[in-house]
C-alpha cells in the first residue's frame, strides 16, 4: 500500500489497517527521516521513508 505524499513540517499523520484475523496492526519506520509512535508518523526531513506493518 502506498502512503500519500507528506513533507517535513506537515502535521503528524496516523496509519491504519485492518486484517481478516481482527488482530491489531502496528507500523514501524524502517528507514528514512521519520519517527513513529502508536501508529502516528512524524516526518523529520525530506527523502523517502519506508514503513512496515
C-alpha positions as CSV (number, residue, x, y, z in Angstrom):
1,X,0.0,0.0,0.0
2,X,1.3,3.4,-0.9
3,X,1.1,6.2,1.7
4,X,0.1,9.6,0.3
5,X,2.9,12.1,0.0
6,X,3.8,14.0,3.1
7,X,6.6,16.6,3.6
8,X,8.8,17.6,6.5
9,X,6.8,20.2,8.6
10,X,3.4,18.6,7.8
11,X,1.3,17.6,10.7
12,X,1.9,14.0,12.0
13,X,-0.4,11.5,10.4
14,X,-2.0,8.2,11.6
15,X,-1.7,5.0,9.7
16,X,-4.5,2.4,9.9
17,X,-5.0,-1.0,8.5
18,X,-7.3,-4.0,9.1
19,X,-6.7,-7.7,8.7
20,X,-9.2,-10.5,8.4
21,X,-8.0,-12.1,11.7
22,X,-9.1,-9.0,13.6
23,X,-5.7,-8.7,15.3
24,X,-4.2,-5.2,15.7
25,X,-1.8,-3.9,13.1
26,X,1.3,-2.0,14.2
27,X,3.5,0.2,12.0
28,X,7.2,0.9,12.3
29,X,9.6,3.2,10.4
30,X,12.4,1.0,8.9
31,X,14.4,3.8,7.2
32,X,14.2,7.4,6.4
33,X,13.7,10.7,8.2
34,X,10.7,9.9,10.3
35,X,9.6,8.5,13.7
36,X,6.5,6.6,14.6
37,X,4.7,6.1,17.9
38,X,1.3,4.5,18.4
39,X,0.9,4.3,14.6
40,X,1.4,8.1,14.2
41,X,4.2,9.1,11.8
42,X,6.1,12.4,12.1
43,X,8.3,13.4,9.2
44,X,11.7,14.9,10.3
45,X,13.1,15.8,6.9
46,X,13.0,15.3,3.2
47,X,13.5,11.9,1.5
48,X,11.9,8.5,1.2
49,X,10.6,6.9,4.3
50,X,10.0,3.1,4.5
51,X,7.3,1.9,6.9
52,X,6.4,-1.8,7.6
53,X,3.2,-3.2,9.1
